[in-house]
């Protein structure tokens, strides 16, 4: 069967499915599914070793237990900076927008002066005012702001499902650019001055050699390295008390922030969604989100969402291929192709994500695959049932029940359109039927014909012949169509012999009843014909046409001339000879001219049937 055979209904259903999925995607109804698949890519890949030049100093439960309740006096941060003198950049993910004791702020300010790469945190707060949300930038206290060389906002955008997947690198506030804390930290590490920071909504942010893309006005997707504690994290109090050597932070970006659940500064990243307790992936501290973002900014490693046009094209192509591969197939076979196609699609999608950092809408593709398969399966069922009804209607009267069942189980074996094939055609006619029917009641004649045709038709069916039509007191049969068989000539001869034998049995019964007997003449010819459904819009019938049919009819009429009961053409003789099945009683009658043919035709008979 041709896998690319199409039908209008299947095409319409597939087109409708693709259109509906594209509309659903455009409305954003598949985003949750796509997000979950995107997160699954990270979990499938597993954690990766983070860059060695980024570390975290965490304010953990142990530090709170030893240093006291939060907030701590700021001279502790000053002491911490003394231990981080070898770090190239230190970013504090801590809000210092309220004043501490003057001596505390002074100590911290003096430490910041000595350390060139210190980045302090700012954050935006939002409050309702006159029905609108007012954004307010909360900066460090003046004494600290005056000495810091760099500043970065710490607000972290989350998706609708409260998962962080993106990082906002720059924000415009009061017509001024403000980098995020991770970008400011990387700029401090690389020695990039603030004046080199630029941002264009269509292209993204640029700072020195750093480029942070922004496609389709969306923030870049972070290439997360793993769940919580993937980046090396040191306890604040252990660093403060010298338990961690200063060399551990040499030439690194160090983020200082809360890692204790007490601060409730935890979010989910792709590694930590799902059943976090069972998976062992707890929410990620905000400071580690900043570390991941800084690593992406510095290395230029982002994940890019495929443009909408690309996803639309892929959905369309997937639907068309799914239809071509599963359409016109049995459900189980189609499911096998569906499964293989789905495996290839998932594998390719993951490869693009992992190797090329390109995120394709896999959810939409799989939904397209499934519903196209479901739609084509329903279409196949409808078409198959309709095809079976057509076959039953076309062939139920012409072939034996076994052949009908074979055609119903294998509808591809018959072409319902025109088809050229090699067959053996049989014509049979009752001798002297006109004389017999004269003076008899129509009911009696019809009853005798029905009795006769029942036996003759049974002989045709027994040898897999197709009853083409009844012709008054004769019949036309075909061997080798609609199901092609190589031994059609032999089956036609066998059927003819049995028709003769059954007629003798009928004649014996009729003689015993004192009724008139019949005699028949049969003509057989083998060759190529055009087979198919022929007729009008109102009614069509399966038949065969061509010179092969015409010659078989003329051979049947020659039986009167040769006083025989069967005449075979040279073509039928050749088929029997090639098969090595020449009847022992086959006898040549000679050559006869046939109207419409230039050369005379050599004909044969079976002598035993003429006895």
QUICORQUI-V301075 format. One record per residue. PSI is psi as a letter, one per 20 degrees, with the letter a starting at -180 (* if undefined). Layout:
PSI  PSI
This chain:
p  o  i  j  p  r  q  g  g  g  g  g  g  g  h  g  g  g  g  g  h  h  g  g  g  h  i  j  i  j  g  g  g  h  g  h  g  g  h  h  g  g  h  g  h  r  q  q  p  r  q  i  j  p  r  p  o  p  n  r  h  g  g  h  h  h  i  r  q  q  q  q  q  i  h  h  h  g  h  g  h  h  i  k  h  i  q  h  p  o  p  o  l  p  p  l  j  q  q  a  q  g  h  g  h  g  g  g  g  h  h  h  h  h  o  h  k  p  p  r  p  q  q  p  q  p  q  p  o  l  i  q  p  p  p  p  p  o  r  r  q  g  h  h  h  h  i  q  i  q  q  q  q  i  p  o  p  q  a  h  j  k  p  p  i  r  p  o  h  q  q  p  p  l  k  q  p  p  r  r  g  h  g  h  g  h  g  h  g  i  k  o  q  h  i  j  p  q  p  p  h  h  h  a  q  p  o  c  i  p  p  o  q  n  p  k  k  q  q  q  p  p  n  q  i  a  a  q  k  g  q  p  p  q  p  g  h  h  g  h  j  j  i  p  q  h  h  i  j  p  k  r  p  p  p  p  r  p  i  p  i  h  i  k  m  q  r  p  r  h  i  j  r  b  n  h  g  h  i  j  n  r  q  p  q  h  h  h  g  h  g  g  g  g  g  g  g  g  i  k  o  r  p  p  p  p  q  h  h  g  h  g  g  g  g  g  g  g  g  g  h  g  g  h  h  i  q  k  r  q  g  g  g  h  h  g  h  g  g  g  g  g  g  g  g  g  g  g  g  h  g  h  g  h  h  i  k  p  o  q  m  h  g  h  g  h  g  g  g  g  h  g  g  g  g  h  g  g  g  h  g  g  h  g  g  h  h  g  h  g  g  g  h  g  i  h  i  h  r  r  h  g  h  g  h  g  h  h  h  m  h  i  i  p  o  i  a  q  p  p  r  p  r  p  p  p  p  q  q  p  p  k  h  g  h  g  i  p  j  q  q  h  h  g  g  g  g  g  g  g  g  g  h  g  g  g  h  h  g  g  h  h  k  k  r  p  o  g  q  p  m  d  j  r  q  p  q  p  p  j  q  i  p  p  q  h  k  h  g  g  h  g  g  g  h  g  g  h  g  g  g  h  h  h  g  g  h  g  g  h  g  h  j  k  r  q  r  q  q  r  p  p  p  p  p  q  a  q  r  o  q  a  p  p  b  a  h  h  p  q  q  p  r  q  q  r  h  g  g  g  h  g  g  h  h  h  i  i  h  g  h  j  l  r  i  p  p  q  r  h  g  g  g  h  g  h  g  h  i  k  l  p  q  h  j  p  p  p  i  a  q  q  q  p  p  i  p  h  q  q  p  p  q  r  r  o  h  h  i  i  *
